[in-house]
């Protein structure tokens, strides 16, 4: 698995490179960017499997870099790795295509597990970040169905809830006792009905209505 690290703290970036490559021989850090613009340029040139992206960097911040990279190369997975758990950073990072948001105090082995999970299709958030996001996005009523979700079937709402929890298709299939292809079909229907493209945008919408979806899921 090939990785780019984007962080303006050079000592942190080079130390992280050493830790990742020493602890997991299948991980290869093929580039280090000191700002968002360098991250965009390296992504265009090297096309890594994954980018570990800081938020606040000079010239171009990490959130803007995520937006550009996701538009050009949506197949690249991007994890925000930062010290900031501000809800606005989290909102914007998810909206623009990040599939993970972790804090820099994470243990090295936990970060490696997270990288592998994201590559396999999961979406991951540090628990503190997840609670910050939910607190900022709770609707005034958790029982009233949001207008955006009225077109979805019961199974599609259940799947949307599990997507918000970071489940990949295989895990959703197991949780709902459905076939893998059936889950793929439901996810495709969700994209069509909500007129959204990209898993990150679907997950952002699911997180916006997380409390309603959680209540709906547990009523079934």
N, C-alpha and C positions, 0 to 999 in steps of 0.2 A: 504494500500500500504506500503510495507516494503522498507526501504532505508538504505544504508550504506553511511557514509560521510568519504571521504579520504582527509585528510588535516593535514599537519605537525604543524599547529598553533592550539594547543589544545584549547585555549580559544575561538577561532573562531568556531571550530568544536562543542564544547559543547554548545555554545550560539546558534548556528544555529539549533542544535537538539531541544533545548527548544523552539525556535521560531516556527519551523515547527510543533512540536507536540501540542503546545498551540494554534496555529492559525488554525490548521486543524486536528480534532480528528481522521480522517481516515489515517493520516500519522504516521508511526511508524519507528523511527530510531533504527534499531536493531544492529548496530555496528558502531564503529568509528576507522578508520585506520590512523596511523601516517605517513605512507609512502606507496609507490606503492606495495611493497611486501606484506605488511599486508593487503592491499586492495584485492590483488589476493587471499590470504589465506582465508579472510573473505567471499569473493564471493563464493569460492569453498564450504565453510562450511555452509553458511547461505542462499545462493541463493536468494538474494533480488530481488524485482521488478526493483529497480533503484539504481544507484550509482552516487553521486555527487563527482566529482574527481577534485582535484587541479592538476596543471601541474608540478610545480617544488617542488619535495619532495626528501628527502634523500633516500639512498639505491636503490630505483627504482623510476623513475619519473612517472607522471601520464599517459603520452602517451604510455610508454612501458606497464604499467599496463592495459590500455585499450586494447592494442593489444592481450595480453595474455588472458584476461577475455573474449574478444569477440570471440577468437578462441575456448575457452573451453565452454563458456556459452553464445552463441549468443542471447539468449532470454532476457538477462539482458540489460536494457536500461542504457546508461551512458551519463551523462551531465558533461561537463567540467565546473567547477565553479572556476574562477581564476582571478587574476589581470592582466594577460598577454594577449594582443591581437596581438602578433607577428604572422605574416602570416605563418611562418614555424610551429609554434605550432598548429595553426588552421588546416593547411594542413595535418599534421601528425595525429592529433586527428581524423579528418574525415576519413582519409584513413584507420585507424585502427579500426574504428567502433563506434566512438562517434556520438550520434544523437542530441547533443545540445552543444553549447559553449556560456556560459554566464559569465559576469563580476561580481565581488563580490560587486559592488556598486548597484546591483539590489535591488529594494524594496522587502521586505519579501512577500507581497501578490502577487507580480508579479512572484516571484520565485515559489510560490505554484501553480499558474496558469500554469506556464511553466512545472512544474513537471507533472501535470495532462494532459497537452497537449501531452507531450512526451510519457507518458504511453498509451495514446489513439492512438499513431502512428504518431504524427507529428515530424518534425525536426525543431529545434529552434536555432537561432543565435542572439546574441546581435547585434543591428544595426551597431555599430562601428566595430564589428568583421566581419560582413557580408561584409561591404564595404572594409575592409582591405583584405579580402580573394579575392574579385572580382578584386581589383586593382592588386593583385599579379598574378592573373590567366587570365587576359584578353588576348585574342589572338590578333595578329597583324591585322587580318581582321575579322570583325564581320559578313561579308556577305558570305564568302566562307564556304561551308559545310565541317565540319571536317570529315576526312576519317572514323573515328570510328562510325559516325552517319549515314553513307550512306545507311545502311541496314534497317533503321527504317522507318516506315510509317509516314504519316503526324500526325495521331492521337498519335502514339508512341512518336514523338518529342514533341507534345503539352503536353503529360503526363509527359515526362522527365522534361520539363520546370517547370511544377507545382510541381513536386517532389523537384526540386531545391529551390522552394519558400516555402517548408515546408508543402505542402498540404498532407493530408492523403487520402486514397482511396475514402472515402465518399465525401470529399470536391472536389476531382477531378471529381467524377461522377456528382456532382451538377454543377460545373463550365463548363463542356463540354456537359452537357445534355445526359449523358450516364448512363446505368444501372451499379449498383455496381459490379455485376459479370463480366460485359464487361470490366470494368476498371481493375479488378483483372487479367483477361485474357491478356489484353494489357501489364500490368506490368510483367507478367510471360514471355510474348514474348520478352520484352526488356531484361530481364535477360538472356534468351537463346541466342538472337542475339548478345549481347555484351559479352557473355561468362563471366559474373560476378555473384558472389554469395553474397547476403547480400544487404539490402537496402542502407546501408551507402556507399558502393562502387559505387552503381548506382548514388547516390546523389553527391558523390565526382566527378564523371565523368560529371554529369550535371552542376555542379558548374564550372568545368574547362572550359566548353563551354557555360557558362550562357548567354553571350551577343549575341552569334549566336542564341541560342534557344529563347531568348526574342524577337529578331527581327523576327524570324520565326513565333513565336506564334502570334505576333501582325499583321503580314501580312495576317493571315487567317481570 
